[in-house]
Structure formats: C-alpha cells, structure tokens
Amino acid sequence: MMKRVIFWPLFFTCQLIALALVSWHLLAQYHFAYPVGYKLLHLDKHIADFAPQNRYKDDFEWTTPAEHWRLFGEISDAVQASGKGLREISYHLKNGETTALMHEAEIIHLQDVANLIDVFYVTGTMCLLVWIGLIFFAHHQKLKLPPVKKVLLGFLAGFAAITTIVLIIGPTEVFYWFHVQVFPDGHQWFFYYQDSLMTTLMKAPDIFAFIATLLLLLLIALWSASLYGMNRLLRFTPQQQSNTKARKR
C-alpha cells in the first residue's frame, strides 16, 4: 500500500522534475537553439519591422543577425548566472558606438526571471538527489518497477488532463496567470514590441513556444531513456524477491 500511494508517486515526481532541470540546463548551454528559432520564426523580418518603432532605443534595425544571436546568448547566460551581467548587455549603434540593450523595467523583469531560475535549480537539484536515493533504495529492497505500460498510461493521462485544462481556460490566459503568480507585484512583465528591444529580439511569446517544444522533446527523450534503464536495473526474478523477503524475516 505504501509503495503504491507514497513511494512510486514520489519517485516519478522527483524523476520528472529532475529531468526537467537536466533538459533546461543542457539546452541553456546552447542558448536554447536561438539561431534555429530565429530562422524558423523569421525574427529578422520581425526586428526590421518593430525596431524602428521603439520609443526608447535607436538604430537597432541596423544590427545584424549575428549580433542578435550574441545578444540573446548574453541574456541567456545572464539569467542562468543569477542576473549577473544584465546591465552590461549592449549593441552597436549606426555610428559605431555602443548603448545598453534594455531599459530599467526590462532589467528588473529579467532579474525576476533569473531569481525564478535559481529556485528551479535548487528544487530540481533536490529532486535529483531524492530520486537517486530512491533508486538505490528500490534496488536494495528489490522493489520492482511498476509495469512500463501502466507508467506510460499514467503520464499520458496526466499530460492529457493538463493540456485539456489549458485549452479550456486558454493558453494566453494561463500564460498571463502564471506571470501574475510568480513575479512580484508592481514589476512589469508585459512589454509591447515598441517599448522593448528584449521583447522584439525574442518575438515574445513565439520564441517561448519554440523553446518549450525543444524542452518537451528533450524531456521525453531523457524520461524514456531513464525509464528503460530503471526497468532493466529494477528487474528482479521472483526468486530474488523471495530471497530478500526471507532475509528480512
């Protein structure tokens, strides 16, 4: 009873959160494949359309795709480093001089994002350690992994339920609700393209959908591989399980 109600739900929850962190960390090393998303989402055209309309910054329409990739990479690195370096991110003006990419409200928002990522790393690391500990415990106790088909059906049912709820409420409404819940009151998190080169650079929220897709695909791959590995590791014969029970007596 305890295994069904407590152990395995805790086991798989820690596994999912831990692998979500691993997926995030791996993609962050490659700046979430921004150059690929840049081409797929036609960000060059988007920047060319909205950069001249910016009410705070000038000349961004003269920057090159290579500079756009560099700027996104620096933003990605900064939020991964607790916000260090956000104020130093700059681009080249038409006359060759440099100027800060973001104004104060954008920097504050990205610092909030960096703080949230820090919490994610702490939570994910704790879940990873607990998950590893539970794997050792299950192996030592000769606990057999639940049938893979049952595990897959459970996760598919959970994923389908969450997807259905999001679609019923509306992805945009869920996106806004999430931001209201996780970011401090009074801190701006919504920016019009005309007010933010950061938002223009990312064509937000389109780039987030691209990144979320990559994260989901990598998470599925890692989760499937880990499930296969655990199934082999925790595959015990009835004789082995009987021997374990006998030793406990």
MIMI-886241 format. One record per residue: residue number from 1; residue in one letter; x, y, z of N, C-alpha, C in turn. Coordinates in nm, 3 decimals, padded with zeros to 5 digits, m for minus. Last residue first. Example, Ala and Ser with C-alpha at 12.3 -4.5 7.8 and 13.67 -1.06 7.14 Angstrom:
2
SITE  nr rest    n_c1    n_c2    n_c3   ca_c1   ca_c2   ca_c3    c_c1    c_c2    c_c3
SITE   2    S  01.285 m00.225  00.708  01.367 m00.106  00.714  01.290  00.003  00.787
SITE   1    A  01.319 m00.569  00.780  01.230 m00.450  00.780  01.320 m00.330  00.780
//
This chain:
249
SITE  nr rest    n_c1    n_c2    n_c3   ca_c1   ca_c2   ca_c3    c_c1    c_c2    c_c3
SITE 249    R  01.303 m01.169  00.726  01.246 m01.245  00.839  01.354 m01.287  00.937
SITE 248    K  01.471 m01.068  00.537  01.408 m00.973  00.629  01.348 m01.045  00.749
SITE 247    R  01.539 m01.293  00.394  01.644 m01.231  00.476  01.583 m01.134  00.576
SITE 246    A  01.295 m01.339  00.265  01.344 m01.437  00.361  01.451 m01.376  00.452
SITE 245    K  01.282 m01.123  00.091  01.183 m01.135  00.197  01.229 m01.231  00.305
SITE 244    T  01.499 m01.194 m00.073  01.502 m01.069  00.002  01.404 m01.076  00.117
SITE 243    N  01.409 m01.431 m00.185  01.529 m01.433 m00.103  01.537 m01.309 m00.016
SITE 242    S  01.196 m01.333 m00.337  01.169 m01.426 m00.225  01.288 m01.431 m00.130
SITE 241    Q  01.332 m01.186 m00.527  01.243 m01.117 m00.436  01.210 m01.204 m00.315
SITE 240    Q  01.468 m01.391 m00.659  01.544 m01.285 m00.593  01.458 m01.213 m00.491
SITE 239    Q  01.249 m01.537 m00.758  01.340 m01.600 m00.665  01.421 m01.496 m00.588
SITE 238    P  01.130 m01.360 m00.942  01.057 m01.397 m00.820  01.148 m01.460 m00.715
SITE 237    T  01.389 m01.129 m01.049  01.313 m01.253 m01.064  01.238 m01.281 m00.936
SITE 236    F  01.377 m00.781 m01.125  01.418 m00.890 m01.036  01.329 m01.012 m01.060
SITE 235    R  01.474 m00.495 m01.250  01.409 m00.618 m01.297  01.461 m00.735 m01.214
SITE 234    L  01.586 m00.249 m01.216  01.496 m00.299 m01.111  01.416 m00.422 m01.158
SITE 233    L  01.735 m00.208 m01.447  01.803 m00.211 m01.318  01.716 m00.278 m01.211
SITE 232    R  01.540 m00.202 m01.647  01.642 m00.306 m01.650  01.709 m00.321 m01.514
SITE 231    N  01.397  00.021 m01.565  01.326 m00.105 m01.583  01.423 m00.223 m01.586
SITE 230    M  01.590  00.218 m01.577  01.539  00.176 m01.446  01.466  00.043 m01.456
SITE 229    G  01.625  00.237 m01.857  01.735  00.199 m01.770  01.688  00.149 m01.634
SITE 228    Y  01.368  00.320 m01.939  01.425  00.195 m01.991  01.536  00.145 m01.899
SITE 227    L  01.355  00.562 m01.803  01.256  00.458 m01.773  01.307  00.322 m01.820
SITE 226    S  01.559  00.701 m01.927  01.572  00.669 m01.785  01.474  00.559 m01.745
SITE 225    A  01.453  00.723 m02.186  01.581  00.653 m02.164  01.596  00.612 m02.019
SITE 224    S  01.223  00.875 m02.131  01.211  00.741 m02.191  01.337  00.659 m02.167
SITE 223    W  01.340  01.109 m02.033  01.249  01.033 m01.949  01.236  00.890 m02.000
SITE 222    L  01.485  01.198 m02.256  01.555  01.163 m02.132  01.468  01.076 m02.041
SITE 221    A  01.270  01.241 m02.438  01.381  01.152 m02.472  01.454  01.105 m02.345
SITE 220    I  01.114  01.427 m02.299  01.057  01.297 m02.335  01.167  01.196 m02.365
SITE 219    L  01.298  01.639 m02.286  01.250  01.577 m02.163  01.191  01.439 m02.192
SITE 218    L  01.320  01.705 m02.555  01.437  01.654 m02.484  01.396  01.583 m02.356
SITE 217    L  01.055  01.790 m02.604  01.112  01.680 m02.682  01.233  01.619 m02.610
SITE 216    L  01.033  02.004 m02.420  00.944  01.888 m02.410  01.002  01.768 m02.484
SITE 215    L  01.227  02.181 m02.515  01.237  02.127 m02.379  01.153  02.000 m02.365
SITE 214    L  01.123  02.242 m02.768  01.253  02.177 m02.755  01.268  02.110 m02.619
SITE 213    T  00.883  02.367 m02.686  00.879  02.246 m02.770  01.010  02.169 m02.761
SITE 212    A  00.982  02.588 m02.550  00.903  02.488 m02.477  00.894  02.358 m02.555
SITE 211    I  01.099  02.729 m02.761  01.184  02.674 m02.655  01.110  02.565 m02.578
SITE 210    F  00.864  02.796 m02.906  00.973  02.720 m02.970  01.060  02.653 m02.865
SITE 209    A  00.731  02.948 m02.717  00.668  02.826 m02.767  00.771  02.736 m02.833
SITE 208    F  00.909  03.158 m02.693  00.888  03.071 m02.577  00.820  02.941 m02.618
SITE 207    I  00.891  03.287 m02.933  01.017  03.217 m02.905  01.000  03.122 m02.787
SITE 206    D  00.635  03.406 m02.909  00.660  03.299 m03.007  00.784  03.218 m02.975
SITE 205    P  00.546  03.614 m02.748  00.582  03.488 m02.682  00.619  03.375 m02.780
SITE 204    A  00.855  03.766 m02.850  00.776  03.703 m02.743  00.627  03.718 m02.773
SITE 203    K  01.068  03.808 m03.019  00.934  03.794 m03.074  00.845  03.720 m02.974
SITE 202    M  01.312  03.865 m02.915  01.262  03.729 m02.893  01.130  03.701 m02.965
SITE 201    L  01.351  04.129 m02.981  01.457  04.033 m03.013  01.407  03.890 m03.005
SITE 200    T  01.125  04.245 m02.866  01.140  04.241 m03.011  01.241  04.136 m03.053
SITE 199    T  01.189  04.221 m02.597  01.072  04.151 m02.649  01.078  04.139 m02.800
SITE 198    M  01.419  04.384 m02.594  01.425  04.247 m02.544  01.310  04.165 m02.603
SITE 197    L  01.327  04.628 m02.672  01.410  04.554 m02.767  01.425  04.409 m02.724
SITE 196    S  01.022  04.765 m02.604  01.121  04.671 m02.552  01.198  04.601 m02.664
SITE 195    D  00.813  04.910 m02.704  00.872  04.956 m02.578  00.990  04.871 m02.531
SITE 194    Q  00.706  04.791 m02.923  00.754  04.928 m02.940  00.826  04.982 m02.816
SITE 193    Y  00.611  04.551 m02.824  00.731  04.549 m02.907  00.791  04.689 m02.920
SITE 192    Y  00.520  04.584 m02.478  00.489  04.595 m02.620  00.618  04.597 m02.699
SITE 191    F  00.552  04.362 m02.210  00.612  04.472 m02.285  00.563  04.469 m02.429
SITE 190    F  00.490  04.250 m01.889  00.436  04.257 m02.025  00.493  04.382 m02.093
SITE 189    W  00.599  04.291 m01.647  00.641  04.169 m01.717  00.584  04.163 m01.859
SITE 188    Q  00.691  04.513 m01.389  00.637  04.496 m01.523  00.689  04.368 m01.587
SITE 187    H  00.605  04.480 m01.058  00.714  04.462 m01.155  00.654  04.433 m01.293
SITE 186    G  00.384  04.485 m00.895  00.443  04.613 m00.933  00.558  04.602 m01.030
SITE 185    D  00.458  04.183 m00.729  00.361  04.287 m00.761  00.435  04.417 m00.795
SITE 184    P  00.688  03.946 m00.879  00.648  04.039 m00.772  00.547  04.143 m00.820
SITE 183    F  00.570  03.650 m01.049  00.652  03.771 m01.046  00.599  03.869 m00.942
SITE 182    V  00.392  03.437 m01.031  00.533  03.412 m00.998  00.617  03.539 m00.989
SITE 181    Q  00.128  03.522 m01.092  00.155  03.445 m00.971  00.304  03.444 m00.933
SITE 180    V  00.146  03.654 m01.336  00.093  03.727 m01.220  00.130  03.656 m01.090
SITE 179    H  00.235  03.443 m01.497  00.322  03.559 m01.473  00.276  03.639 m01.351
SITE 178    F  00.009  03.276 m01.493  00.137  03.228 m01.442  00.229  03.345 m01.409
SITE 177    W m00.180  03.438 m01.623 m00.200  03.398 m01.483 m00.069  03.355 m01.420
SITE 176    Y m00.071  03.448 m01.882 m00.081  03.570 m01.801 m00.096  03.537 m01.653
SITE 175    F m00.095  03.175 m01.953  00.035  03.244 m01.960  00.034  03.368 m01.872
SITE 174    V m00.371  03.139 m01.934 m00.282  03.063 m01.845 m00.145  03.129 m01.838
SITE 173    E m00.452  03.309 m02.140 m00.495  03.337 m02.003 m00.407  03.264 m01.903
SITE 172    T m00.334  03.177 m02.359 m00.295  03.315 m02.326 m00.332  03.349 m02.182
SITE 171    P m00.465  02.922 m02.360 m00.320  02.933 m02.338 m00.276  03.074 m02.297
SITE 170    G m00.761  02.856 m02.189 m00.700  02.940 m02.291 m00.552  02.958 m02.263
SITE 169    I m00.923  02.676 m02.055 m00.904  02.809 m01.997 m00.853  02.907 m02.103
SITE 168    I m00.902  02.460 m02.237 m01.033  02.509 m02.195 m01.022  02.652 m02.141
SITE 167    L m00.627  02.423 m02.259 m00.704  02.459 m02.378 m00.841  02.515 m02.343
SITE 166    V m00.564  02.354 m01.994 m00.504  02.473 m02.055 m00.585  02.519 m02.176
SITE 165    I m00.710  02.114 m01.970 m00.741  02.228 m01.883 m00.688  02.358 m01.942
SITE 164    T m00.579  01.957 m02.162 m00.721  01.987 m02.176 m00.760  02.109 m02.093
SITE 163    T m00.322  01.940 m02.051 m00.342  02.002 m02.182 m00.487  02.043 m02.202
SITE 162    I m00.380  01.796 m01.815 m00.324  01.932 m01.807 m00.347  02.007 m01.938
SITE 161    A m00.472  01.554 m01.928 m00.558  01.632 m01.839 m00.511  01.777 m01.831
SITE 160    A m00.251  01.467 m02.073 m00.375  01.497 m02.144 m00.467  01.584 m02.059
SITE 159    F m00.072  01.423 m01.863 m00.040  01.522 m01.966 m00.166  01.564 m02.041
SITE 158    G m00.206  01.215 m01.728 m00.177  01.341 m01.660 m00.151  01.453 m01.760
SITE 157    A m00.208  01.020 m01.927 m00.335  01.067 m01.872 m00.316  01.202 m01.803
SITE 156    L  00.065  00.982 m01.962 m00.015  01.031 m02.073 m00.148  01.087 m02.026
SITE 155    F  00.131  00.879 m01.711  00.186  01.008 m01.753  00.107  01.066 m01.869
SITE 154    G m00.018  00.639 m01.716 m00.036  00.737 m01.609  00.014  00.875 m01.649
SITE 153    L  00.084  00.508 m01.935 m00.056  00.548 m01.937 m00.084  00.654 m01.831
SITE 152    L  00.345  00.461 m01.842  00.321  00.544 m01.960  00.177  00.595 m01.964
SITE 151    V  00.292  00.288 m01.627  00.359  00.416 m01.604  00.332  00.511 m01.720
SITE 150    K  00.178  00.073 m01.760  00.099  00.144 m01.660  00.159  00.281 m01.632
SITE 149    K  00.392 m00.009 m01.918  00.267  00.033 m01.982  00.182  00.115 m01.886
SITE 148    V  00.575 m00.090 m01.725  00.604  00.028 m01.807  00.476  00.081 m01.872
SITE 147    P  00.468 m00.182 m01.401  00.470 m00.211 m01.545  00.486 m00.084 m01.627
SITE 146    P  00.689 m00.052 m01.142  00.555 m00.082 m01.195  00.562 m00.108 m01.345
SITE 145    L  00.992 m00.217 m01.054  00.927 m00.102 m01.114  00.787 m00.140 m01.161
SITE 144    K  01.032 m00.392 m00.752  01.015 m00.399 m00.897  00.940 m00.277 m00.947
SITE 143    L  01.275 m00.380 m00.507  01.142 m00.335 m00.548  01.135 m00.334 m00.700
SITE 142    K  01.496 m00.462 m00.356  01.446 m00.546 m00.465  01.302 m00.510 m00.504
SITE 141    Q  01.610 m00.285 m00.187  01.494 m00.357 m00.136  01.433 m00.452 m00.239
SITE 140    H  01.808 m00.180 m00.352  01.848 m00.254 m00.231  01.733 m00.340 m00.178
SITE 139    H  01.651 m00.053 m00.544  01.741 m00.162 m00.584  01.779 m00.247 m00.464
SITE 138    A  01.522  00.139 m00.389  01.442  00.039 m00.460  01.528 m00.080 m00.501
SITE 137    F  01.746  00.286 m00.299  01.659  00.218 m00.202  01.580  00.107 m00.270
SITE 136    F  01.844  00.386 m00.542  01.928  00.297 m00.460  01.843  00.217 m00.361
SITE 135    I  01.620  00.542 m00.608  01.664  00.434 m00.698  01.750  00.334 m00.620
SITE 134    L  01.616  00.724 m00.400  01.506  00.628 m00.412  01.540  00.514 m00.506
SITE 133    G  01.849  00.869 m00.457  01.838  00.794 m00.332  01.729  00.690 m00.339
SITE 132    I  01.772  00.984 m00.699  01.886  00.890 m00.697  01.881  00.805 m00.571
SITE 131    W  01.561  01.145 m00.599  01.536  01.041 m00.699  01.648  00.938 m00.702
SITE 130    V  01.700  01.321 m00.434  01.599  01.231 m00.376  01.572  01.116 m00.472
SITE 129    L  01.859  01.451 m00.626  01.922  01.376 m00.517  01.825  01.277 m00.454
SITE 128    L  01.657  01.567 m00.784  01.753  01.474 m00.843  01.819  01.388 m00.737
SITE 127    C  01.533  01.736 m00.601  01.457  01.624 m00.657  01.550  01.521 m00.719
SITE 126    M  01.743  01.918 m00.563  01.693  01.840 m00.450  01.616  01.717 m00.499
SITE 125    T  01.758  02.022 m00.822  01.873  01.951 m00.765  01.830  01.864 m00.647
SITE 124    G  01.507  02.147 m00.847  01.543  02.037 m00.934  01.659  01.955 m00.881
SITE 123    T  01.529  02.348 m00.648  01.424  02.246 m00.641  01.461  02.124 m00.724
SITE 122    V  01.750  02.494 m00.748  01.753  02.437 m00.612  01.652  02.323 m00.600
SITE 121    Y  01.656  02.564 m01.003  01.778  02.485 m00.989  01.786  02.420 m00.851
SITE 120    F  01.432  02.719 m00.937  01.415  02.595 m01.015  01.537  02.505 m01.002
SITE 119    V  01.555  02.935 m00.816  01.467  02.850 m00.736  01.446  02.715 m00.806
SITE 118    D  01.686  03.038 m01.042  01.764  02.994 m00.926  01.682  02.899 m00.838
SITE 117    I  01.466  03.113 m01.195  01.551  03.003 m01.242  01.637  02.950 m01.128
SITE 116    L  01.378  03.329 m01.043  01.291  03.212 m01.059  01.371  03.091 m01.104
SITE 115    N  01.592  03.504 m01.080  01.560  03.456 m00.944  01.473  03.331 m00.950
SITE 114    A  01.567  03.549 m01.355  01.688  03.483 m01.303  01.663  03.428 m01.162
SITE 113    V  01.323  03.686 m01.358  01.335  03.557 m01.427  01.455  03.479 m01.373
SITE 112    D  01.403  03.915 m01.220  01.298  03.829 m01.162  01.302  03.690 m01.225
SITE 111    Q  01.580  04.010 m01.409  01.633  03.971 m01.278  01.532  03.883 m01.206
SITE 110    L  01.401  04.071 m01.611  01.494  03.960 m01.633  01.562  03.917 m01.503
SITE 109    H  01.272  04.291 m01.486  01.197  04.169 m01.523  01.291  04.051 m01.541
SITE 108    I  01.482  04.472 m01.461  01.415  04.423 m01.340  01.339  04.294 m01.371
SITE 107    I  01.533  04.516 m01.732  01.638  04.456 m01.648  01.576  04.397 m01.521
SITE 106    E  01.297  04.641 m01.809  01.335  04.513 m01.870  01.438  04.440 m01.785
SITE 105    A  01.308  04.875 m01.660  01.197  04.781 m01.638  01.229  04.643 m01.696
SITE 104    E  01.542  05.007 m01.765  01.536  04.957 m01.628  01.426  04.853 m01.606
SITE 103    H  01.617  04.891 m02.102  01.593  04.995 m02.002  01.563  04.928 m01.868
SITE 102    M  01.876  04.724 m02.293  01.750  04.727 m02.218  01.741  04.846 m02.124
SITE 101    L  02.121  04.758 m02.423  02.008  04.698 m02.496  01.876  04.727 m02.426
SITE 100    A  02.322  05.048 m02.414  02.258  04.938 m02.343  02.137  04.887 m02.420
SITE  99    T  02.541  05.104 m02.693  02.441  05.151 m02.598  02.374  05.030 m02.533
SITE  98    T  02.834  05.210 m02.873  02.750  05.107 m02.810  02.653  05.170 m02.712
SITE  97    E  02.909  05.345 m03.204  02.912  05.347 m03.058  02.821  05.237 m03.003
SITE  96    G  02.859  05.335 m03.474  02.966  05.253 m03.422  02.976  05.252 m03.271
SITE  95    N  02.639  05.465 m03.571  02.765  05.539 m03.577  02.883  05.461 m03.518
SITE  94    K  02.432  05.288 m03.515  02.470  05.308 m03.654  02.605  05.377 m03.668
SITE  93    L  02.535  05.102 m03.220  02.454  05.200 m03.292  02.507  05.215 m03.435
SITE  92    H  02.551  04.777 m03.094  02.619  04.885 m03.166  02.519  04.974 m03.239
SITE  91    Y  02.444  04.687 m02.758  02.453  04.666 m02.903  02.517  04.789 m02.968
SITE  90    S  02.487  04.515 m02.441  02.475  04.633 m02.526  02.486  04.595 m02.674
SITE  89    I  02.477  04.428 m02.107  02.443  04.382 m02.242  02.415  04.504 m02.331
SITE  88    E  02.512  04.508 m01.848  02.625  04.530 m01.941  02.593  04.488 m02.085
SITE  87    R  02.298  04.434 m01.697  02.313  04.577 m01.728  02.422  04.603 m01.830
SITE  86    L  02.342  04.157 m01.669  02.228  04.207 m01.744  02.245  04.352 m01.788
SITE  85    G  02.543  04.051 m01.509  02.578  04.097 m01.643  02.463  04.153 m01.724
SITE  84    K  02.362  03.818 m01.325  02.490  03.888 m01.337  02.517  03.923 m01.483
SITE  83    G  02.141  03.664 m01.286  02.122  03.801 m01.333  02.250  03.880 m01.353
SITE  82    S  02.218  03.408 m01.220  02.153  03.489 m01.118  02.141  03.636 m01.157
SITE  81    A  02.299  03.296 m01.461  02.400  03.333 m01.362  02.344  03.430 m01.259
SITE  80    Q  02.095  03.271 m01.635  02.145  03.146 m01.578  02.247  03.173 m01.466
SITE  79    V  02.071  03.529 m01.715  01.964  03.477 m01.629  02.003  03.342 m01.569
SITE  78    A  02.312  03.541 m01.868  02.293  03.626 m01.750  02.184  03.571 m01.658
SITE  77    D  02.279  03.364 m02.081  02.387  03.340 m01.985  02.363  03.418 m01.856
SITE  76    S  02.063  03.492 m02.212  02.050  03.355 m02.162  02.155  03.326 m02.056
SITE  75    I  02.184  03.734 m02.283  02.068  03.734 m02.194  02.051  03.597 m02.129
SITE  74    E  02.379  03.635 m02.454  02.421  03.705 m02.333  02.305  03.714 m02.233
SITE  73    G  02.218  03.525 m02.657  02.308  03.438 m02.581  02.353  03.503 m02.451
SITE  72    F  02.100  03.756 m02.757  02.016  03.656 m02.690  02.102  03.563 m02.606
SITE  71    L  02.334  03.875 m02.860  02.256  03.942 m02.755  02.167  03.843 m02.681
SITE  70    R  02.415  03.694 m03.061  02.503  03.725 m02.947  02.424  03.783 m02.831
SITE  69    W  02.198  03.709 m03.233  02.229  03.581 m03.169  02.317  03.603 m03.047
SITE  68    H  02.224  03.977 m03.312  02.102  03.932 m03.244  02.127  03.802 m03.170
SITE  67    E  02.464  03.964 m03.446  02.457  04.041 m03.322  02.332  04.005 m03.244
SITE  66    A  02.390  03.808 m03.663  02.494  03.759 m03.573  02.491  03.834 m03.440
SITE  65    P  02.200  03.978 m03.789  02.158  03.853 m03.724  02.262  03.799 m03.627
SITE  64    T  02.291  04.323 m03.699  02.293  04.205 m03.786  02.238  04.082 m03.714
SITE  63    T  02.133  04.648 m03.673  02.212  04.538 m03.621  02.195  04.414 m03.708
SITE  62    W  01.961  04.839 m03.753  02.087  04.830 m03.828  02.175  04.714 m03.778
SITE  61    E  01.753  04.848 m03.580  01.725  04.788 m03.710  01.851  04.773 m03.795
SITE  60    F  01.841  04.996 m03.370  01.851  04.851 m03.357  01.824  04.781 m03.491
SITE  59    D  01.832  05.276 m03.362  01.927  05.210 m03.453  01.933  05.058 m03.442
SITE  58    D  01.740  05.352 m03.020  01.757  05.384 m03.162  01.848  05.282 m03.232
SITE  57    K  01.488  05.318 m02.765  01.620  05.287 m02.820  01.623  05.314 m02.971
SITE  56    Y  01.228  05.390 m02.694  01.337  05.414 m02.600  01.475  05.403 m02.664
SITE  55    R  01.036  05.320 m02.874  01.025  05.454 m02.817  01.141  05.489 m02.724
SITE  54    N  01.068  05.155 m03.183  01.097  05.156 m03.041  01.103  05.299 m02.987
SITE  53    Q  01.035  05.133 m03.452  00.922  05.190 m03.378  00.951  05.203 m03.228
SITE  52    P  01.252  04.999 m03.558  01.242  05.144 m03.583  01.130  05.212 m03.503
SITE  51    A  01.186  04.731 m03.467  01.297  04.806 m03.408  01.288  04.957 m03.437
SITE  50    F  00.980  04.617 m03.623  00.948  04.681 m03.497  01.062  04.761 m03.434
SITE  49    D  01.084  04.521 m03.871  00.954  04.590 m03.866  00.938  04.673 m03.739
SITE  48    A  01.322  04.395 m03.808  01.324  04.504 m03.905  01.196  04.586 m03.901
SITE  47    I  01.225  04.196 m03.641  01.310  04.301 m03.585  01.314  04.422 m03.678
SITE  46    H  01.085  04.042 m03.832  01.015  04.098 m03.715  01.094  04.214 m03.656
SITE  45    K  01.291  03.964 m04.001  01.185  04.049 m04.052  01.110  04.118 m03.937
SITE  44    D  01.434  03.804 m03.819  01.500  03.915 m03.887  01.397  04.014 m03.941
SITE  43    L  01.266  03.600 m03.739  01.288  03.711 m03.646  01.358  03.828 m03.712
SITE  42    H  01.134  03.372 m03.845  01.162  03.491 m03.927  01.182  03.615 m03.840
SITE  41    L  01.117  03.139 m03.712  01.017  03.240 m03.679  01.035  03.370 m03.756
SITE  40    L  01.337  02.998 m03.813  01.203  02.942 m03.827  01.094  03.046 m03.806
SITE  39    K  01.552  03.165 m03.740  01.521  03.142 m03.881  01.379  03.090 m03.900
SITE  38    Y  01.534  03.159 m03.462  01.544  03.287 m03.532  01.504  03.271 m03.679
SITE  37    G  01.555  02.892 m03.400  01.426  02.958 m03.381  01.420  03.091 m03.456
SITE  36    V  01.829  02.873 m03.457  01.732  02.790 m03.530  01.594  02.854 m03.521
SITE  35    P  01.946  03.054 m03.276  01.961  03.075 m03.420  01.864  02.994 m03.505
SITE  34    Y  01.865  02.930 m03.023  01.806  03.055 m03.071  01.827  03.079 m03.221
SITE  33    A  01.901  02.698 m02.871  01.898  02.690 m03.018  01.834  02.814 m03.079
SITE  32    F  01.943  02.767 m02.607  01.809  02.721 m02.647  01.790  02.724 m02.799
SITE  31    H  02.214  02.802 m02.567  02.127  02.919 m02.578  01.993  02.885 m02.641
SITE  30    Y  02.341  02.575 m02.504  02.336  02.608 m02.647  02.239  02.723 m02.674
SITE  29    Q  02.301  02.554 m02.237  02.440  02.558 m02.282  02.449  02.595 m02.430
SITE  28    A  02.027  02.524 m02.221  02.084  02.655 m02.188  02.229  02.667 m02.233
SITE  27    L  01.994  02.254 m02.268  01.957  02.348 m02.374  02.015  02.487 m02.349
SITE  26    L  02.084  02.156 m02.017  02.150  02.118 m02.142  02.120  02.217 m02.255
SITE  25    H  01.900  02.271 m01.838  02.042  02.302 m01.828  02.117  02.269 m01.958
SITE  24    W  01.655  02.154 m01.921  01.675  02.301 m01.923  01.823  02.335 m01.926
SITE  23    S  01.711  01.885 m01.868  01.677  01.929 m02.004  01.701  02.079 m02.019
SITE  22    V  01.752  01.892 m01.591  01.861  01.848 m01.679  01.835  01.896 m01.822
SITE  21    L  01.493  01.973 m01.511  01.610  02.059 m01.484  01.726  02.022 m01.575
SITE  20    A  01.351  01.751 m01.594  01.316  01.881 m01.650  01.431  01.979 m01.629
SITE  19    L  01.462  01.559 m01.433  01.492  01.553 m01.575  01.452  01.682 m01.647
SITE  18    A  01.351  01.643 m01.186  01.496  01.635 m01.204  01.533  01.636 m01.352
SITE  17    I  01.076  01.614 m01.235  01.131  01.747 m01.206  01.282  01.748 m01.228
SITE  16    L  01.063  01.333 m01.281  01.017  01.428 m01.382  01.078  01.567 m01.360
SITE  15    Q  01.164  01.222 m01.040  01.227  01.192 m01.169  01.190  01.298 m01.272
SITE  14    C  00.978  01.314 m00.856  01.117  01.360 m00.846  01.191  01.336 m00.978
SITE  13    T  00.759  01.165 m00.951  00.753  01.312 m00.947  00.894  01.370 m00.941
SITE  12    F  00.841  00.902 m00.917  00.821  00.952 m01.053  00.810  01.105 m01.057
SITE  11    F  00.864  00.892 m00.630  00.973  00.851 m00.718  00.959  00.915 m00.856
SITE  10    L  00.610  00.959 m00.540  00.723  01.045 m00.507  00.840  01.018 m00.601
SITE   9    P  00.466  00.737 m00.648  00.433  00.875 m00.688  00.547  00.973 m00.658
SITE   8    W  00.609  00.525 m00.509  00.621  00.542 m00.654  00.574  00.678 m00.704
SITE   7    F  00.550  00.582 m00.225  00.684  00.565 m00.280  00.690  00.594 m00.430
SITE   6    I  00.261  00.622 m00.182  00.364  00.720 m00.147  00.492  00.702 m00.229
SITE   5    V  00.092  00.423 m00.288  00.037  00.555 m00.254  00.145  00.661 m00.234
SITE   4    R  00.246  00.194 m00.336  00.155  00.243 m00.439  00.112  00.387 m00.413
SITE   3    K  00.391  00.159 m00.101  00.461  00.171 m00.228  00.371  00.236 m00.333
SITE   2    M  00.189  00.129  00.088  00.276  00.245  00.096  00.348  00.268 m00.035
SITE   1    M  00.083 m00.120  00.000  00.000  00.000  00.000  00.087  00.126  00.000
//
